Amino acid sequence: MMRRSGQSPLLIASALALALSLAACDNSTDTPPKEEAGPATDGGQPAKSDDTGDSGEQAARPVPAKLTHQMETLERRPQGCDGDDCPVFEVHLQVYDGQPALNAAVRRQLTGQLVVTGENPTTPDSLEAAADQFLATAAGVAAEGSHGWELSGDTKQIGRWHDLVTVAINSYEFTGGAHGMPITQWLNWDLAENHAVPLGRLIASGQEEAFWNAAEQAHARWVEKEAPSDDGFREDWPFQQTDSYRLTRDGVVLHYDVYSIAPYAMGQPQLTVPWSALDGVIRPSYRPY
């Protein structure tokens, strides 16, 4: 059963104690200066221009100056097993006060990432179901075959751009072998309009090609910096598109998981597409000026 507790390291040997932790988690370093933020609404937040072209937009709602959250933690391991070699499922989830739709989206994304690799993987419908699935899979292998197995996840707000908040949703699976598999997805949520903002919604209509051309140029600069003497790197690890992004003062940052555009040893690369390359490409309500 999900319980609330303070943050603690993953893979602790005993069950976590019940506790509530209330904290402000806004990362305001990426917020544009006030003079660049556009006209303010009565609530002091930058006004949104109606440039999405979508019908049925939800009306803007009051936006908190800062998000506060509580922590929920779920830890499960086989009954009667409390050693370091026991298979363990552990999740640390930020639950944002007054944001039920955002919380549901975060929980849904994290649950979808916590799927045990196998021949016929099935997506669980809750974190508790993900834990049951993992432990059942571990119990189905040889006695020592699941030693050290881990399936874990956490969520954390990593930035805010005007009304757009970015939550990193991380998961990690280890079921033997040389190393585990980390996965990260950045969820962007418009607090005023109360919905997710996928990358396609960020890009102005008809500007998709221009955006990805600018992203590919950012990739070329990244390769030149990270592997300047490796002639075969571009061929072995070509540029790919991704739907994981966040907005910063420097530009649109794209996130890539391991094995996407680089070998495992290079971790999870990030490419920054500078604002100077995105004039007219990003919808006005999300640009810094």
N, C-alpha and C positions, 0 to 999 in steps of 0.2 A: 504494500500500500504506500502511496506517495506521502512523504512527511516533510515538514518544513524544517530547515536548519540553517545555520550559518555556513558560509563557504569553508570548504576544507579540501585538502589534497585528495586526488583520486586514488583508489586502491588502498584505503585505510583498512586495517586488519579487523576492526570491529564496527558494528553498526553505529551510525552517526546519531548523536543525541538530538532530541527535538528542541529547536530554537527558532526564533523569528529574527530576521535581520532586515531592518528598514534602512535603505540607503539611496541617496541621489546618485544616478549613474550617467548623467549627461556628459558627453565629451564635447565641450563647446569650442575646442580649439579649431574646428573646421568651419565654424559659423562665419559667414562673411561679415565684414564690418557693418555697423548699423547704417552708414551712409550708402552702402551698396545693397542693402537688403530690400530696397523697394519701399513703397508706401506702406504704412502700418495700418492694421485694422484696429477696431476699438479695443481689442484685447492686447495690443502691443505687438502682434505678430505680423510678419510681412504679408501683404495682400497677395492673393492668388489671382493670376490672370486666367480667364476662361479660354485657354488655348488648346484644350485636349481634343476638341472636336467630337467628344462623346456625348450622347444623350443620356439622360437619367443620372447625371452626376449627383452625388450626395452633397447636401448643403454643408458649407464649412461649419465647424463647431469650435468651441473654445479649446485652445491648445495650452497645456501646462508649460510654464517657463522651464521647468525641469521635470524629468520623469523620475519617479521613485519606484523602488521595487522591493519585493521580498524574495527570499531564496527557497526553492523547493528542492529537496534531495531525495532520490530513490536509490537504495542500494539493495541488491539481492545476490545471494550466493546459495549453493546447494545446502539443504538442511543438514546441520551437524558438521559442516566443513568451515573451519575458521583459520586455516593456514594460508601462507602466502601463495601457495600453488593452487588454491581453489579458483575455479572459474568465478568471475565477478562481473556483475552488471551494475553500473553506477551512472547516475545522471544528476547534474546540477543545473537548475533551471531558474532564470530570472523571471519573476512574475510581476508585471508592471501594474501599479495601482491605477484603477479607473480605466483600464484599457483591455476589456474582455476580447474584442475582435483581434487585436494585436497578439494577445496571449494565446488565443486559439490558433492563429497562424504560425506562431513560433513553435508551439507544441506539435502541431501537425507536421511541420517540416522536420523537426528533430525526430519524431517517431518514424517518419519515412526514411530517415538515414540509418536508423538502428535496425537494419535487416541483416541477419546472419547470412554470410555467403554460403551458397550451396547449389545443388543442381536445380532445385525448384523453390527458390526463395519466395516467400509470401510477405506482403507488407502488413505489419500489425496495425490495429486500429487504436492503440493506446500505448503509452509507455509501459504500463504494467504488462500488456500483452507482449510487447517487445522483450521484456525481461523473461517472461515465461518461455517464449520461443527460444531465446538464447540458452537458458538453462536446460531446456529439453534437448536441444541440439548437443550441448556439452555432455549430457547424460547418455546420449546415444553412441558415443565413441568409446574406445577402449579406456580402461581405468586410468591410465597415465596419459592418454592422448589429449585430454583437455586441461592438463596442468598449465597454469599460467594464462589461460584464456581470459580475454577481457573484451567487453563491449561497453563503451562509455560515451558520454556526451555532455556538453555544456552549452549554455547560451550566454551572450554578453553584449550589451550595447557598446558599440565601438565608435559611434559618431552621430552627429546631428547637423543637418544642413537646412536652415530655416525650419520648416515643419516636417522635413524628411528625416526620420530616425533610422539608423542602420544597426541591425542586430546580427552578430556573427553566430551562426549555428554550427557547432563543431561536433564531430563524432569520430570515434576511433575503434577499430576492430583488430584484435590479435587472436588468431586461432592457429598459431604455430608458424613455423617458417623463420626467415631471416629477420623480418620486421613486420610491424602492424601496418594498417591502412588508415590514414587520417582523411577525413572529408570535411570541407568547410563550405557553407553556403551563406552568403550575405543577403539578408532579407531587408528590403527597404520599405518603410511604411509611412504614408502620409498621415500625420496626426490630425490635420484639419479635416481632410476628406475621409479619413478612417478606412483606408484600403491600401493594399500593397501596390508598389510602383515597380513593375518589372522593367527591365532595360528597354523593351520596345516602347513603353509608354514615356520613357524619358526622352527618347530621340524624336525630333520633329518629323512630321509627316514628309515622306519622300527623301529623307536624309540618311537612311540606313547605310547606303553604300559609302557616303562621305564619312560616316562615323567609323565604319570598319576599315576604311583606307587609313584614317588617322590612327586607329588602333594598331594596324599592321606596321605602320611607321614607328610607333612606340615600341613594338616588339623588336624591330630591327635594331633600334638603339639599345634595347636591353640585351640582346644577343651580343652586340659589339662590346658591351661593358662586361658581361659575364663570361663569355667564351670567345674572346677576340682571335685566338690562335687556333681554334677548332674549325677547320674548313668544312667538316661534315655535319656540324651541329644543326645548321638550318635544315639540312636534308633529313636528318634523323628526327628532329623535333621541330616540325614546321608550325607556323602560326595557326591558331585555332580561335574560334569565337567562344565566348563564355557569356552566361547570363548573370554572373555574380559580380556586382559592382558596388561602389560607394562614391559619394561626392566629397571632395576636399577643396581647400583653397588652391591647390596646384592643378586640379582637373578631375576627370573621371578616372578612378582607380579600378582596374579589372583584376579579379582574383582567379587563380588557376590552382587546381588540386595537383598533387603529385602525379607524375607520369602523363600529364597533359601536354605541356610544351617543354618539359625538361625531365631529366632522370630523377629518380627518387632522392638522390643525394643532394639535389638542389632545392629540396623542400617544395613549398607552395608559392610559386612566383606571383608577383604583382606587377602590372604594367600601368603606368600613369599616362593617360592621354591628356595633354595640357589644354587648358581653356583656349589658348591662342590658336589651337588647331580645330576648335569646335564652334567658331562663329557661325551662327545660324543653324547649327546642327542639333543643339539641345533646346528643348522647349523653354520659352522665356521664364516661366515660373520657377525653373530649377537652375537658371544661370546665375552667376554671382553679380552680374550687372547687365 
